[in-house]
Amino acid sequence: MVRWRALIILIYVLIGIYVAWVHGYITAGFLRSLAEALLAVFLWFLVLLGVDLHIGK
């Protein structure tokens, strides 16, 4: 029962991401900024050492 619930939630979230992408709420720039933020959060010690975690340009 728990697996079905998790699968339904996963499908719901994936469809939501797709709809948001198609309607312009999620863009490549947003994804790049999100990835940079997540890298900075999980690799904060590298940021303190002066490593640049910016992606792309």
N, CA, C and O atoms as a CHARMM CRD file, in Angstrom:
* protein
*
  228
    1    1 MET  N      0.81800  -1.20200   0.00000 PROA 1      0.00000
    2    1 MET  CA     0.00000   0.00000   0.00000 PROA 1      0.00000
    3    1 MET  C      0.85800   1.26100   0.00000 PROA 1      0.00000
    4    1 MET  O      0.55000   2.23000  -0.69400 PROA 1      0.00000
    5    2 VAL  N      1.94400   1.24300   0.78700 PROA 2      0.00000
    6    2 VAL  CA     2.81500   2.40900   0.87400 PROA 2      0.00000
    7    2 VAL  C      3.51800   2.65900  -0.45500 PROA 2      0.00000
    8    2 VAL  O      3.70900   3.80600  -0.86000 PROA 2      0.00000
    9    3 ARG  N      3.90100   1.57900  -1.13000 PROA 3      0.00000
   10    3 ARG  CA     4.57400   1.74600  -2.43600 PROA 3      0.00000
   11    3 ARG  C      3.65400   2.39600  -3.46400 PROA 3      0.00000
   12    3 ARG  O      4.08400   3.25300  -4.23500 PROA 3      0.00000
   13    4 TRP  N      2.38700   1.98500  -3.47200 PROA 4      0.00000
   14    4 TRP  CA     1.44200   2.58400  -4.40200 PROA 4      0.00000
   15    4 TRP  C      1.25900   4.06300  -4.13100 PROA 4      0.00000
   16    4 TRP  O      1.19500   4.87200  -5.05700 PROA 4      0.00000
   17    5 ARG  N      1.17500   4.41100  -2.85800 PROA 5      0.00000
   18    5 ARG  CA     1.01100   5.82000  -2.48800 PROA 5      0.00000
   19    5 ARG  C      2.23500   6.62900  -2.93300 PROA 5      0.00000
   20    5 ARG  O      2.09800   7.72600  -3.47500 PROA 5      0.00000
   21    6 ALA  N      3.42600   6.08000  -2.70100 PROA 6      0.00000
   22    6 ALA  CA     4.65500   6.76500  -3.10400 PROA 6      0.00000
   23    6 ALA  C      4.72500   6.90600  -4.62500 PROA 6      0.00000
   24    6 ALA  O      5.14700   7.94300  -5.13700 PROA 6      0.00000
   25    7 LEU  N      4.31300   5.87000  -5.33900 PROA 7      0.00000
   26    7 LEU  CA     4.31900   5.92400  -6.79900 PROA 7      0.00000
   27    7 LEU  C      3.33200   6.96500  -7.31400 PROA 7      0.00000
   28    7 LEU  O      3.64400   7.70800  -8.24500 PROA 7      0.00000
   29    8 ILE  N      2.16600   7.02300  -6.72800 PROA 8      0.00000
   30    8 ILE  CA     1.16300   8.02000  -7.13900 PROA 8      0.00000
   31    8 ILE  C      1.66400   9.43300  -6.86800 PROA 8      0.00000
   32    8 ILE  O      1.47600  10.32500  -7.69500 PROA 8      0.00000
   33    9 ILE  N      2.29600   9.64300  -5.72200 PROA 9      0.00000
   34    9 ILE  CA     2.84500  10.96600  -5.40600 PROA 9      0.00000
   35    9 ILE  C      3.95500  11.33200  -6.38100 PROA 9      0.00000
   36    9 ILE  O      4.02500  12.47200  -6.84200 PROA 9      0.00000
   37   10 LEU  N      4.82300  10.37500  -6.69900 PROA 10     0.00000
   38   10 LEU  CA     5.90300  10.63200  -7.65400 PROA 10     0.00000
   39   10 LEU  C      5.34700  11.01000  -9.02400 PROA 10     0.00000
   40   10 LEU  O      5.81300  11.96800  -9.64000 PROA 10     0.00000
   41   11 ILE  N      4.36300  10.26900  -9.49900 PROA 11     0.00000
   42   11 ILE  CA     3.74800  10.57600 -10.79600 PROA 11     0.00000
   43   11 ILE  C      3.08700  11.95200 -10.76700 PROA 11     0.00000
   44   11 ILE  O      3.19900  12.71300 -11.72700 PROA 11     0.00000
   45   12 TYR  N      2.40200  12.27100  -9.67800 PROA 12     0.00000
   46   12 TYR  CA     1.75000  13.57000  -9.52200 PROA 12     0.00000
   47   12 TYR  C      2.77100  14.70200  -9.61100 PROA 12     0.00000
   48   12 TYR  O      2.54000  15.69700 -10.29900 PROA 12     0.00000
   49   13 VAL  N      3.90500  14.55000  -8.91300 PROA 13     0.00000
   50   13 VAL  CA     4.94400  15.58300  -8.91500 PROA 13     0.00000
   51   13 VAL  C      5.57900  15.70000 -10.30300 PROA 13     0.00000
   52   13 VAL  O      5.82500  16.81000 -10.77400 PROA 13     0.00000
   53   14 LEU  N      5.84500  14.57300 -10.95900 PROA 14     0.00000
   54   14 LEU  CA     6.44500  14.61900 -12.29800 PROA 14     0.00000
   55   14 LEU  C      5.51600  15.29600 -13.30400 PROA 14     0.00000
   56   14 LEU  O      5.97200  16.07800 -14.13900 PROA 14     0.00000
   57   15 ILE  N      4.23300  15.00400 -13.23200 PROA 15     0.00000
   58   15 ILE  CA     3.27600  15.67700 -14.11800 PROA 15     0.00000
   59   15 ILE  C      3.23600  17.17500 -13.81200 PROA 15     0.00000
   60   15 ILE  O      3.16600  17.99400 -14.72900 PROA 15     0.00000
   61   16 GLY  N      3.27900  17.53100 -12.53500 PROA 16     0.00000
   62   16 GLY  CA     3.29800  18.94200 -12.15800 PROA 16     0.00000
   63   16 GLY  C      4.52900  19.66000 -12.68800 PROA 16     0.00000
   64   16 GLY  O      4.43000  20.79000 -13.16600 PROA 16     0.00000
   65   17 ILE  N      5.68700  19.01400 -12.60800 PROA 17     0.00000
   66   17 ILE  CA     6.91900  19.60500 -13.14500 PROA 17     0.00000
   67   17 ILE  C      6.78900  19.80500 -14.64900 PROA 17     0.00000
   68   17 ILE  O      7.16800  20.85400 -15.17100 PROA 17     0.00000
   69   18 TYR  N      6.25700  18.80900 -15.34700 PROA 18     0.00000
   70   18 TYR  CA     6.08700  18.92000 -16.79600 PROA 18     0.00000
   71   18 TYR  C      5.15300  20.08100 -17.15800 PROA 18     0.00000
   72   18 TYR  O      5.45900  20.87600 -18.04600 PROA 18     0.00000
   73   19 VAL  N      4.02100  20.17000 -16.46800 PROA 19     0.00000
   74   19 VAL  CA     3.05200  21.23600 -16.75300 PROA 19     0.00000
   75   19 VAL  C      3.67700  22.60400 -16.47100 PROA 19     0.00000
   76   19 VAL  O      3.49200  23.54300 -17.24600 PROA 19     0.00000
   77   20 ALA  N      4.41600  22.71700 -15.36500 PROA 20     0.00000
   78   20 ALA  CA     5.07000  23.98200 -15.03600 PROA 20     0.00000
   79   20 ALA  C      6.11000  24.34200 -16.09300 PROA 20     0.00000
   80   20 ALA  O      6.24900  25.51400 -16.44400 PROA 20     0.00000
   81   21 TRP  N      6.84200  23.35200 -16.60700 PROA 21     0.00000
   82   21 TRP  CA     7.85200  23.58900 -17.65100 PROA 21     0.00000
   83   21 TRP  C      7.17800  24.07500 -18.93400 PROA 21     0.00000
   84   21 TRP  O      7.62600  25.04700 -19.54200 PROA 21     0.00000
   85   22 VAL  N      6.11400  23.40700 -19.34300 PROA 22     0.00000
   86   22 VAL  CA     5.41600  23.75200 -20.58100 PROA 22     0.00000
   87   22 VAL  C      4.82600  25.15400 -20.51200 PROA 22     0.00000
   88   22 VAL  O      4.81100  25.86500 -21.51700 PROA 22     0.00000
   89   23 HSD  N      4.34200  25.56000 -19.34700 PROA 23     0.00000
   90   23 HSD  CA     3.71500  26.86500 -19.21100 PROA 23     0.00000
   91   23 HSD  C      4.69600  27.95800 -18.79500 PROA 23     0.00000
   92   23 HSD  O      4.27600  29.08000 -18.51400 PROA 23     0.00000
   93   24 GLY  N      5.98700  27.65700 -18.75000 PROA 24     0.00000
   94   24 GLY  CA     7.00300  28.67700 -18.52800 PROA 24     0.00000
   95   24 GLY  C      7.28500  29.03100 -17.08300 PROA 24     0.00000
   96   24 GLY  O      7.99000  30.00600 -16.82100 PROA 24     0.00000
   97   25 TYR  N      6.75900  28.27200 -16.14000 PROA 25     0.00000
   98   25 TYR  CA     7.04100  28.55900 -14.73600 PROA 25     0.00000
   99   25 TYR  C      8.41400  28.04000 -14.32500 PROA 25     0.00000
  100   25 TYR  O      9.03200  28.57300 -13.40300 PROA 25     0.00000
  101   26 ILE  N      8.88500  27.01300 -14.99900 PROA 26     0.00000
  102   26 ILE  CA    10.22800  26.47700 -14.77700 PROA 26     0.00000
  103   26 ILE  C     11.01400  26.69600 -16.06600 PROA 26     0.00000
  104   26 ILE  O     10.59900  26.24800 -17.13500 PROA 26     0.00000
  105   27 THR  N     12.14100  27.38000 -15.96600 PROA 27     0.00000
  106   27 THR  CA    12.97200  27.66600 -17.14100 PROA 27     0.00000
  107   27 THR  C     14.37200  27.11100 -16.91500 PROA 27     0.00000
  108   27 THR  O     14.71400  26.68000 -15.81400 PROA 27     0.00000
  109   28 ALA  N     15.17200  27.13000 -17.97100 PROA 28     0.00000
  110   28 ALA  CA    16.54400  26.65600 -17.86100 PROA 28     0.00000
  111   28 ALA  C     17.33400  27.51300 -16.86700 PROA 28     0.00000
  112   28 ALA  O     18.15800  26.98900 -16.11600 PROA 28     0.00000
  113   29 GLY  N     17.08900  28.81000 -16.85800 PROA 29     0.00000
  114   29 GLY  CA    17.76400  29.70300 -15.91500 PROA 29     0.00000
  115   29 GLY  C     17.40800  29.38000 -14.47300 PROA 29     0.00000
  116   29 GLY  O     18.26300  29.40800 -13.58800 PROA 29     0.00000
  117   30 PHE  N     16.13200  29.07200 -14.24600 PROA 30     0.00000
  118   30 PHE  CA    15.69800  28.69100 -12.90600 PROA 30     0.00000
  119   30 PHE  C     16.37700  27.39400 -12.47000 PROA 30     0.00000
  120   30 PHE  O     16.83700  27.28600 -11.33300 PROA 30     0.00000
  121   31 LEU  N     16.44200  26.41000 -13.37000 PROA 31     0.00000
  122   31 LEU  CA    17.07000  25.13700 -13.03600 PROA 31     0.00000
  123   31 LEU  C     18.55900  25.31600 -12.74900 PROA 31     0.00000
  124   31 LEU  O     19.10600  24.66800 -11.85700 PROA 31     0.00000
  125   32 ARG  N     19.21000  26.19200 -13.50500 PROA 32     0.00000
  126   32 ARG  CA    20.63000  26.46300 -13.27800 PROA 32     0.00000
  127   32 ARG  C     20.83200  27.10400 -11.90900 PROA 32     0.00000
  128   32 ARG  O     21.74100  26.72300 -11.17000 PROA 32     0.00000
  129   33 SER  N     19.98900  28.07200 -11.57000 PROA 33     0.00000
  130   33 SER  CA    20.08800  28.72100 -10.25900 PROA 33     0.00000
  131   33 SER  C     19.80000  27.74400  -9.12800 PROA 33     0.00000
  132   33 SER  O     20.46200  27.77600  -8.09100 PROA 33     0.00000
  133   34 LEU  N     18.82200  26.88600  -9.32600 PROA 34     0.00000
  134   34 LEU  CA    18.49100  25.87600  -8.32100 PROA 34     0.00000
  135   34 LEU  C     19.65100  24.90800  -8.12000 PROA 34     0.00000
  136   34 LEU  O     19.98300  24.55900  -6.98700 PROA 34     0.00000
  137   35 ALA  N     20.26600  24.47400  -9.21600 PROA 35     0.00000
  138   35 ALA  CA    21.41100  23.56700  -9.12100 PROA 35     0.00000
  139   35 ALA  C     22.58200  24.23200  -8.40200 PROA 35     0.00000
  140   35 ALA  O     23.23900  23.60200  -7.57300 PROA 35     0.00000
  141   36 GLU  N     22.84500  25.49600  -8.71400 PROA 36     0.00000
  142   36 GLU  CA    23.92000  26.22200  -8.03400 PROA 36     0.00000
  143   36 GLU  C     23.64300  26.34000  -6.54100 PROA 36     0.00000
  144   36 GLU  O     24.54500  26.17000  -5.72000 PROA 36     0.00000
  145   37 ALA  N     22.39900  26.62900  -6.19500 PROA 37     0.00000
  146   37 ALA  CA    22.03700  26.76400  -4.78300 PROA 37     0.00000
  147   37 ALA  C     22.19500  25.43200  -4.05800 PROA 37     0.00000
  148   37 ALA  O     22.71600  25.39600  -2.94400 PROA 37     0.00000
  149   38 LEU  N     21.75700  24.34500  -4.67100 PROA 38     0.00000
  150   38 LEU  CA    21.89000  23.03400  -4.04300 PROA 38     0.00000
  151   38 LEU  C     23.35600  22.63500  -3.88300 PROA 38     0.00000
  152   38 LEU  O     23.74300  22.07100  -2.86000 PROA 38     0.00000
  153   39 LEU  N     24.15700  22.92800  -4.88500 PROA 39     0.00000
  154   39 LEU  CA    25.59800  22.65000  -4.77000 PROA 39     0.00000
  155   39 LEU  C     26.20600  23.44200  -3.62400 PROA 39     0.00000
  156   39 LEU  O     26.99800  22.90700  -2.84800 PROA 39     0.00000
  157   40 ALA  N     25.84300  24.70000  -3.51600 PROA 40     0.00000
  158   40 ALA  CA    26.38700  25.54700  -2.44900 PROA 40     0.00000
  159   40 ALA  C     25.95700  25.04200  -1.06900 PROA 40     0.00000
  160   40 ALA  O     26.73300  25.10800  -0.11600 PROA 40     0.00000
  161   41 VAL  N     24.73800  24.54600  -0.96100 PROA 41     0.00000
  162   41 VAL  CA    24.25400  24.04000   0.32400 PROA 41     0.00000
  163   41 VAL  C     24.98500  22.75800   0.70800 PROA 41     0.00000
  164   41 VAL  O     25.43600  22.61700   1.84500 PROA 41     0.00000
  165   42 PHE  N     25.10400  21.82900  -0.22600 PROA 42     0.00000
  166   42 PHE  CA    25.70600  20.53700   0.09400 PROA 42     0.00000
  167   42 PHE  C     27.23000  20.55400   0.07300 PROA 42     0.00000
  168   42 PHE  O     27.86500  19.70000   0.69200 PROA 42     0.00000
  169   43 LEU  N     27.81800  21.50900  -0.62800 PROA 43     0.00000
  170   43 LEU  CA    29.27900  21.60400  -0.69800 PROA 43     0.00000
  171   43 LEU  C     29.75200  22.92500  -0.09000 PROA 43     0.00000
  172   43 LEU  O     30.67900  23.54900  -0.60700 PROA 43     0.00000
  173   44 TRP  N     29.12100  23.35000   0.99900 PROA 44     0.00000
  174   44 TRP  CA    29.40300  24.64300   1.62200 PROA 44     0.00000
  175   44 TRP  C     30.86600  24.79100   2.00500 PROA 44     0.00000
  176   44 TRP  O     31.39800  25.90100   1.98200 PROA 44     0.00000
  177   45 PHE  N     31.52300  23.69500   2.35800 PROA 45     0.00000
  178   45 PHE  CA    32.92500  23.78500   2.74600 PROA 45     0.00000
  179   45 PHE  C     33.80400  24.19600   1.57000 PROA 45     0.00000
  180   45 PHE  O     34.82700  24.85100   1.76700 PROA 45     0.00000
  181   46 LEU  N     33.42000  23.82100   0.34700 PROA 46     0.00000
  182   46 LEU  CA    34.17300  24.26400  -0.82600 PROA 46     0.00000
  183   46 LEU  C     33.96300  25.75400  -1.07100 PROA 46     0.00000
  184   46 LEU  O     34.88100  26.45600  -1.49600 PROA 46     0.00000
  185   47 VAL  N     32.75800  26.22800  -0.80200 PROA 47     0.00000
  186   47 VAL  CA    32.47500  27.65900  -0.95100 PROA 47     0.00000
  187   47 VAL  C     33.36200  28.45400   0.00800 PROA 47     0.00000
  188   47 VAL  O     33.90400  29.49700  -0.35500 PROA 47     0.00000
  189   48 LEU  N     33.50400  27.95100   1.23100 PROA 48     0.00000
  190   48 LEU  CA    34.35600  28.63800   2.21900 PROA 48     0.00000
  191   48 LEU  C     35.81200  28.63600   1.79600 PROA 48     0.00000
  192   48 LEU  O     36.56800  29.53300   2.16900 PROA 48     0.00000
  193   49 LEU  N     36.21800  27.62800   1.01300 PROA 49     0.00000
  194   49 LEU  CA    37.59900  27.55400   0.52700 PROA 49     0.00000
  195   49 LEU  C     37.81700  28.36700  -0.74700 PROA 49     0.00000
  196   49 LEU  O     38.92500  28.41000  -1.28100 PROA 49     0.00000
  197   50 GLY  N     36.74400  29.01600  -1.23400 PROA 50     0.00000
  198   50 GLY  CA    36.86200  29.89200  -2.39200 PROA 50     0.00000
  199   50 GLY  C     36.55400  29.24200  -3.72500 PROA 50     0.00000
  200   50 GLY  O     36.81600  29.84400  -4.76700 PROA 50     0.00000
  201   51 VAL  N     36.01000  28.03900  -3.73300 PROA 51     0.00000
  202   51 VAL  CA    35.65900  27.35300  -4.97400 PROA 51     0.00000
  203   51 VAL  C     34.39400  27.98800  -5.54100 PROA 51     0.00000
  204   51 VAL  O     33.42200  28.21200  -4.81900 PROA 51     0.00000
  205   52 ASP  N     34.41800  28.27500  -6.83800 PROA 52     0.00000
  206   52 ASP  CA    33.25800  28.86100  -7.52500 PROA 52     0.00000
  207   52 ASP  C     32.35600  27.74900  -7.99700 PROA 52     0.00000
  208   52 ASP  O     32.76500  26.92700  -8.81700 PROA 52     0.00000
  209   53 LEU  N     31.13800  27.70400  -7.49800 PROA 53     0.00000
  210   53 LEU  CA    30.19800  26.64700  -7.86400 PROA 53     0.00000
  211   53 LEU  C     29.16500  27.11000  -8.87600 PROA 53     0.00000
  212   53 LEU  O     28.15800  26.43300  -9.08300 PROA 53     0.00000
  213   54 HSD  N     29.39800  28.24800  -9.50800 PROA 54     0.00000
  214   54 HSD  CA    28.45900  28.72600 -10.52400 PROA 54     0.00000
  215   54 HSD  C     28.55300  27.84800 -11.76200 PROA 54     0.00000
  216   54 HSD  O     29.64100  27.46200 -12.18800 PROA 54     0.00000
  217   55 ILE  N     27.39500  27.54300 -12.32800 PROA 55     0.00000
  218   55 ILE  CA    27.30300  26.66800 -13.49300 PROA 55     0.00000
  219   55 ILE  C     27.13100  27.51200 -14.73800 PROA 55     0.00000
  220   55 ILE  O     26.37100  28.48200 -14.73200 PROA 55     0.00000
  221   56 GLY  N     27.81800  27.16100 -15.79400 PROA 56     0.00000
  222   56 GLY  CA    27.62200  27.84000 -17.08000 PROA 56     0.00000
  223   56 GLY  C     28.37300  29.15200 -17.16800 PROA 56     0.00000
  224   56 GLY  O     29.52000  29.26900 -16.73400 PROA 56     0.00000
  225   57 LYS  N     27.69400  30.14300 -17.74400 PROA 57     0.00000
  226   57 LYS  CA    28.30600  31.42500 -18.05100 PROA 57     0.00000
  227   57 LYS  C     28.71800  32.06400 -16.78600 PROA 57     0.00000
  228   57 LYS  O     29.26300  33.16800 -16.80100 PROA 57     0.00000
